[in-house]
Amino acid sequence: MSTHTTVQQLVAQAVEGLIPGGVPDRMTVKIAESIPGGGEHTWSGAVDGLAEVVAAALAGHAVLSASRTDALKIITKVLKQPGGEDRLPAEIICGYPRAVFDGTEPRPKPWMMRVDMLAVRVAAQLPLAGHEIQSPLDRAEDAKRRRDLAGELGALMDGHAELTTAAWYPNRPGDLVHVHYEAAGTRAPFGETYLISAGAHGFLSMQLLTHTLPRDTEVLDGMVGCYAVKDDPDPLSEMWMEAGPHRLTIVRDGRPVHTGAARGEGQ
């Protein structure tokens, strides 16, 4: 299988995965450009068609040996302007099941996402070289793509063990957890801060306190608060495994107990 074909399949899988349980053959993608003063230009097509455009753009850029940052720039550019640079770049991308156009009732709801956030998801599926630190889930996904079952399970088990054996573990009510997100495409870096609090039945909850994105950010609700949980035995687990410990700062009683990839001293 050629590299071009592999990349095309990975991009298609990343887009199709945005509708859990969806049927790929029934999915279409629409990219809309808002025109100042009203109206819009649109591009729509099958997921495979979008994947082919992205794969073609990546070919010739040696992106599979480039950094994930370089790949993000290329992918974001293609998603924003799949029809060429003669149109204003799109900011929002929507995915429609084909049933939307077949008159099926009730009409299935499309998904909607910022273009730069979709680019992050696509890049995360590509077997890119580089030395950036990965989250436990990213390491597991890389092993899965290599069909390395032992490596996949090992990455997940190692990530869980690193969390549960930390000197400050488990979390306590009052802990502050900050997660940092690097710049992606045209999106500037930003952060979220969560508060751990007592929940029901001896469990813990984690709620979003604040974030650093501008309040007028489009699709804001889909970009922040994703790790908030209620009455969970281990509220930090999902964030730790998915975002990665290298992106987290944990503060207890005014003192940092975990800062990035380095383990905190705890107390």
ZAMARGU-4260 file (C-alpha; in steps of 0.2 Angstrom, whole numbers, plus 5000, padded with zeros to 4 digits):
<rodrens>
0) 5000/5000/5000 | 5007/5017/4995 | 5010/5031/5008 | 4997/5042/4999 | 4984/5028/5000
5) 4988/5026/5019 | 4987/5044/5023 | 4971/5046/5013 | 4963/5031/5023 | 4969/5039/5040
10) 4962/5056/5036 | 4945/5048/5031 | 4945/5037/5047 | 4948/5053/5057 | 4933/5062/5049
15) 4922/5047/5050 | 4925/5045/5068 | 4917/5062/5072 | 4900/5053/5071 | 4901/5039/5083
20) 4893/5023/5076 | 4890/5032/5059 | 4890/5023/5042 | 4904/5030/5032 | 4896/5027/5015
25) 4882/5039/5021 | 4893/5053/5026 | 4896/5069/5017 | 4906/5085/5022 | 4902/5103/5019
30) 4914/5118/5021 | 4906/5135/5021 | 4914/5152/5018 | 4904/5167/5026 | 4904/5182/5014
35) 4904/5199/5022 | 4887/5207/5020 | 4878/5190/5019 | 4878/5174/5009 | 4891/5160/5008
40) 4902/5150/4997 | 4901/5131/5000 | 4911/5116/4995 | 4903/5099/4999 | 4908/5081/4995
45) 4911/5064/5001 | 4923/5060/5015 | 4934/5051/5003 | 4935/5066/4992 | 4941/5077/5006
50) 4953/5064/5012 | 4960/5063/4994 | 4963/5082/4994 | 4972/5082/5011 | 4983/5067/5005
55) 4987/5076/4989 | 4992/5091/4998 | 5003/5081/5011 | 5012/5072/4997 | 5028/5081/4991
60) 5030/5090/5008 | 5039/5075/5016 | 5026/5077/5030 | 5028/5060/5037 | 5045/5064/5042
65) 5041/5082/5047 | 5035/5088/5064 | 5016/5087/5069 | 5017/5106/5069 | 5021/5107/5051
70) 5008/5094/5047 | 4995/5104/5056 | 4999/5120/5045 | 4997/5110/5029 | 4981/5101/5034
75) 4973/5117/5041 | 4977/5126/5025 | 4969/5113/5014 | 4953/5111/5025 | 4951/5130/5025
80) 4952/5132/5006 | 4950/5115/4997 | 4944/5125/4982 | 4960/5136/4981 | 4966/5152/4988
85) 4954/5163/4977 | 4941/5161/4991 | 4940/5167/5009 | 4946/5153/5021 | 4932/5144/5030
90) 4932/5143/5049 | 4918/5130/5052 | 4917/5113/5044 | 4901/5103/5045 | 4898/5084/5042
95) 4881/5078/5035 | 4875/5060/5034 | 4868/5057/5017 | 4851/5054/5024 | 4850/5073/5026
100) 4848/5074/5008 | 4837/5059/5005 | 4822/5066/5014 | 4824/5054/5028 | 4813/5059/5044
105) 4818/5063/5057 | 4833/5072/5049 | 4849/5066/5056 | 4859/5081/5064 | 4876/5086/5057
110) 4891/5088/5067 | 4900/5105/5067 | 4918/5109/5071 | 4931/5123/5069 | 4942/5119/5055
115) 4958/5120/5065 | 4951/5108/5078 | 4947/5095/5064 | 4965/5098/5058 | 4972/5093/5075
120) 4961/5077/5075 | 4967/5073/5057 | 4986/5076/5062 | 4984/5065/5077 | 4979/5050/5066
125) 4995/5052/5055 | 5011/5042/5058 | 5021/5057/5059 | 5039/5057/5065 | 5045/5069/5078
130) 5051/5070/5096 | 5037/5079/5104 | 5030/5072/5120 | 5015/5061/5118 | 5000/5057/5129
135) 4997/5039/5134 | 4983/5038/5122 | 4993/5045/5108 | 5006/5032/5111 | 4993/5018/5112
140) 4986/5025/5095 | 5003/5024/5087 | 5005/5006/5093 | 4988/5002/5086 | 4993/5009/5069
145) 5008/4997/5069 | 4997/4983/5074 | 5007/4981/5090 | 4994/4975/5103 | 5007/4973/5117
150) 5013/4991/5114 | 4995/4998/5114 | 4991/4989/5130 | 5008/4994/5137 | 5005/5012/5133
155) 4988/5012/5142 | 4994/5003/5157 | 5010/5013/5159 | 5000/5029/5158 | 4988/5023/5171
160) 5002/5017/5182 | 5011/5034/5181 | 4995/5043/5187 | 4991/5031/5201 | 5008/5030/5208
165) 5011/5049/5208 | 5016/5055/5226 | 5001/5067/5226 | 4988/5054/5220 | 4973/5053/5222
170) 4966/5070/5219 | 4958/5079/5234 | 4944/5092/5235 | 4951/5109/5232 | 4964/5103/5219
175) 4966/5115/5204 | 4970/5106/5188 | 4976/5117/5173 | 4978/5110/5155 | 4988/5119/5142
180) 4984/5117/5123 | 4998/5121/5110 | 4994/5132/5095 | 4985/5123/5081 | 4983/5130/5064
185) 4977/5148/5066 | 4971/5145/5084 | 4982/5152/5097 | 4987/5142/5112 | 4975/5142/5127
190) 4972/5134/5143 | 4958/5128/5155 | 4957/5127/5174 | 4947/5114/5183 | 4942/5113/5201
195) 4941/5096/5210 | 4927/5095/5222 | 4918/5082/5233 | 4904/5072/5225 | 4891/5060/5230
200) 4894/5043/5238 | 4912/5047/5241 | 4917/5051/5223 | 4924/5067/5216 | 4918/5080/5203
205) 4929/5091/5192 | 4921/5107/5185 | 4928/5120/5173 | 4932/5136/5182 | 4939/5147/5168
210) 4948/5146/5151 | 4959/5158/5141 | 4949/5158/5124 | 4940/5174/5119 | 4922/5174/5124
215) 4917/5177/5106 | 4926/5161/5100 | 4915/5152/5088 | 4909/5135/5094 | 4916/5139/5111
220) 4905/5126/5120 | 4913/5112/5109 | 4931/5117/5114 | 4931/5120/5132 | 4924/5110/5147
225) 4927/5093/5139 | 4935/5085/5154 | 4922/5091/5167 | 4915/5075/5176 | 4903/5073/5190
230) 4903/5059/5204 | 4918/5050/5197 | 4930/5039/5207 | 4945/5045/5197 | 4940/5062/5189
235) 4958/5066/5182 | 4960/5049/5172 | 4953/5055/5156 | 4962/5071/5155 | 4978/5062/5160
240) 4977/5049/5147 | 4971/5060/5133 | 4979/5077/5135 | 4994/5069/5143 | 5003/5073/5160
245) 5015/5084/5151 | 5001/5097/5148 | 4995/5097/5166 | 4999/5108/5181 | 4991/5102/5197
250) 4990/5114/5212 | 4986/5108/5230 | 4984/5120/5244 | 4993/5134/5234 | 5008/5123/5230
255) 5011/5114/5213 | 5012/5096/5215 | 5013/5091/5197 | 5021/5102/5183 | 5021/5096/5166
260) 5030/5080/5162 | 5040/5080/5178 | 5032/5072/5193 | 5027/5083/5208 | 5034/5079/5225
265) 5017/5078/5232 | 5014/5078/5251
</rodrens>
